[in-house]
Each structure stands twice: as structure tokens, then as C-alpha cells.
Amino acid sequence: MHGEGTAKLNLAEQVAKDHQRIREAFKQLDSGLQVDWESLRGLYGLRLTPITWEELRQILADGSDEALATLGRSPQELKAYWEYTPQVINKQFVSVTDYLYCKVFSVPSQPGPDGRRVAVLPPDFNNLLRVVWRPNDFPYSFEPGMEHHNVWANRSLSKEELQQVIAENRRGYETQHYINPAATMSVPTVSLGLWLTMQFA
């Protein structure tokens, strides 16, 4: 439950507190112990039941950071997502930002001082709009028939630009989209994530 205690936490603080509880549960799981997932229901980032299309519509209609933060992943998907950064990204790249530039935008890289890869941005990287549409590697927990894609860009997209991207990639689908709130962003130093979910119309 949120809001417990004598002082109300802001969203970023509450997300951090919830994530710590979830990480403790994962440690318990890794130790071979059973986890009472029901006791963690409602924590930010974790979904025990898939999000329905109508529930998503209501969340996006609310539009607040608090509402958007209720989107999340199943325990299995969240665990895999959290383990990917330290076990894969941090071992191969200097930072998550470098990883995104290389994997999403196909930017070249070179070895850094410690041997891990560092993205080498072309001189004109920010002069031209670069947009990449790709499935989310670790999608949120949605009911069957729904998909979770990301739109990455090297600058903020206008409503018209976003609609064009959607039309080019998902013609004939019903779509909903939102911008990930800062409190739940994986890479707060890179403001180029625009997230979309969709299903057949």
C-alpha cells in the first residue's frame, strides 16, 4: 500500500521504495524461498494481472505521472529487465546511454579506457531528425492481442510527427501512446523515449 507512514513520499521516492521491496523479493526468490506476490500487489513497476485495453485507456485519460507509473511488468519480466542492465549492458558498455545510442540508433562505438564500448556520435547526429520504431525488449504486462513498442527520437516529436510515425508503422491498428514519466524512466539523462501500446482495431 502506498501512503503508509507519517510522511507522504513524492512519486520518485515512492517508486524507489517500492522497487527496493520488489528487489528484496527477487533476492528471496533467488535463495529458493517462496514469495508472497499478493503482498506486493499495487507496488509501482509490478503487475500481477495484465493490463486491459480499457484499463490502459483510463490510465492515459488520467495522464498523471502517478497513473502512468501504475503500468508495469510481470514478476518474471521485471526480474529479467532489471538483471539485463548489470549482467549485459554494464559489462559491455560504459553506460546505458551508450548502449541505447548503439543498439537503437546504430551509432558506431569504440573501446573506452576499461575496454567497454563508448558510443561515437556522428558530428551531424543532432542536425537531422532520427526516429526509430522498435518493439520493447521487455514489454509491460498487457492482455493478449496488445503490443508494446517504443518510438525513439533524438529530439521531442510533435503530435503531427508522432501521428506520421504511427501511420507508417501500424496502419489499421488502434493505438494509444504516452511519454514515460521522469520518475520511472530507465535513462533519465536521455529524453528520447516515446512509448506506445497498440492492438488490432
Secondary structure as the mmCIF struct_conf table of DSSP 4:
data_model
#
loop_
_struct_conf.conf_type_id
_struct_conf.id
_struct_conf.beg_label_comp_id
_struct_conf.beg_label_asym_id
_struct_conf.beg_label_seq_id
_struct_conf.end_label_comp_id
_struct_conf.end_label_asym_id
_struct_conf.end_label_seq_id
TURN_TY1_P TURN_TY1_P1 HIS A 2 GLY A 3
BEND BEND1 GLY A 5 ALA A 7
HELX_LH_PP_P HELX_LH_PP_P1 LYS A 8 ASN A 10
HELX_RH_AL_P HELX_RH_AL_P1 LEU A 11 ASP A 30
TURN_TY1_P TURN_TY1_P2 SER A 31 GLY A 32
HELX_RH_3T_P HELX_RH_3T_P1 TRP A 37 LEU A 40
TURN_TY1_P TURN_TY1_P3 ARG A 41 GLY A 42
TURN_TY1_P TURN_TY1_P4 TYR A 44 TYR A 44
STRN STRN1 GLY A 45 LEU A 46
BEND BEND2 LEU A 48 THR A 49
HELX_LH_PP_P HELX_LH_PP_P2 PRO A 50 PRO A 50
STRN STRN2 ILE A 51 ILE A 51
HELX_LH_PP_P HELX_LH_PP_P3 THR A 52 THR A 52
HELX_RH_AL_P HELX_RH_AL_P2 TRP A 53 ASP A 62
HELX_RH_AL_P HELX_RH_AL_P3 ASP A 65 LEU A 68
TURN_TY1_P TURN_TY1_P5 ALA A 69 THR A 70
STRN STRN3 GLY A 72 ARG A 73
HELX_RH_AL_P HELX_RH_AL_P4 PRO A 75 TYR A 84
HELX_RH_PI_P HELX_RH_PI_P1 THR A 85 ILE A 89
HELX_RH_AL_P HELX_RH_AL_P5 ASN A 90 GLN A 92
STRN STRN4 PHE A 93 PHE A 93
BEND BEND3 VAL A 94 VAL A 94
HELX_RH_AL_P HELX_RH_AL_P6 VAL A 96 PHE A 105
STRN STRN5 SER A 109 PRO A 111
TURN_TY1_P TURN_TY1_P6 PRO A 113 ASP A 114
BEND BEND4 GLY A 115 GLY A 115
STRN STRN6 ARG A 117 ALA A 119
TURN_TY1_P TURN_TY1_P7 PRO A 123 ASN A 127
BEND BEND5 LEU A 128 LEU A 128
STRN STRN7 VAL A 131 PRO A 135
BEND BEND6 ASP A 137 PHE A 138
STRN STRN8 PHE A 142 PHE A 142
TURN_TY1_P TURN_TY1_P8 PRO A 144 GLY A 145
STRN STRN9 MET A 146 ALA A 153
BEND BEND7 ASN A 154 ARG A 155
HELX_LH_PP_P HELX_LH_PP_P4 SER A 156 SER A 158
HELX_RH_AL_P HELX_RH_AL_P7 LYS A 159 ASN A 169
TURN_TY1_P TURN_TY1_P9 ARG A 171 GLY A 172
STRN STRN10 TYR A 173 TYR A 178
HELX_LH_PP_P HELX_LH_PP_P5 ILE A 179 PRO A 181
HELX_RH_3T_P HELX_RH_3T_P2 ALA A 182 THR A 184
BEND BEND8 SER A 186 SER A 186
TURN_TY1_P TURN_TY1_P10 PRO A 188 THR A 189
STRN STRN11 GLY A 193 PHE A 200
#
